Each structure stands twice: as structure tokens, then as C-alpha cells.
Amino acid sequence: MAGSFRARGSLVVLAIVLSGCLFALSIAKEEAAKLGTVIGIDLGTTYSCVGVYKNGHVEIIANDQGNRITPSWVGFTDSERLIGEAAKNQAAVNAERTIFDVKRLIGRKFQDKEVQRDMKLVPYKIVNKDGKPYIQVKIKDGETKVFSPEEISAMILGKMKDTAEAFLGKKIKDAVVT
């Protein structure tokens, strides 16, 4: 009798656990349906890429130049902001206004030895703003602006999102960034 009671108790516990798992699974499916298409962006120091899970595998999306990796570069001219290949391609003639390797500055203090070393190696100007490294650059018509490393990185992330949207033919609201 006691063995039968334990068996029933185990079955009840198993049924409760199974019900909980099924409930969690249904909630997960519901949440996935709400999210829609989610892209993955690898924000790299030198190159970035964007991918999407499609047809059972991850597809790395080619940029407007047909490349699956995009330089993590931002350039400013007198008339426009360039990101990726376009920024890197004009760097030789516009070095002081072309930003690269900015990820190295994120989370650092201006006085960090790495920041001080990097300042000697890059053609753009790194300035001290509230104890943090910022990039000072002429954006257009002689106007100078100061950007945080995070703002420059956001420009690159925006370019990667635009690349994914052009490929997928729809707006993207959700992304995982590494």
C-alpha cells in the first residue's frame, strides 16, 4: 500500500513538472512569435558582421560591396558620413576624419596607458572629456564635433542593421550584439 502511494505521488510530481515544462515551452514559442526576426551582430574592433538564423542555419549577410565582413570604420567628409568600406577606402586622403579601432576606447579612462599609447598611433584626435576618451572630428563645413566611442560604435551597429534590413526586405527591431 505504501509503495503504491509513493508511486502515485511520484506520478503526480512528474505530471506537475511536465505541465510546467509544457507551459514554459508554450510561453517561449509565444515570445518568439512576438519578436519576429532577430539578427546577430558581431561588433569587432577591426571588422563587424551581421547574420540571421534562416532555414535552419545562420546566414552571414553580405554588405553593399558583396563582402560578409564590414570594416568597423567611420569617416566624415564635407558632405556626408561614411561607414564601413566607403570610410576605409577614403582614409588615405582623409585620415584625420576617419575613425577606426574605436572599440579599444570603450570603458577606458583618458589617462589609461593604453589610451595614451593609442593616441600616438591613430591619425584622428582623441580628447579628454570628463576623464574619458572622446573623438574630436571635423564633420562638415568646418564644424567640429566630439563623439564618445559608444556613439561611433552605434553608427557601425546602425550600418549593420541597415545591411540586414536590405537583405531581409523588412525592418528589424531585435538584435543580439557580441
Secondary structure, 3 states (H helix, E strand, C coil): CHHHHHHHHHHHHHHHHHHHHHHHHHHHHHHHHHHCCEEEEECCCCEEEEEEEECCEEEECCCCCCCCCEECCEEECCCCEEECHHHHHCHHHCHHHEECCHHHHCCCCCCCHHHHHHHHHCCCEEEEECCEEEEEEEEECCEEEEECHHHHHHHHHHHHHHHHHHHHCCCCCEEEEC
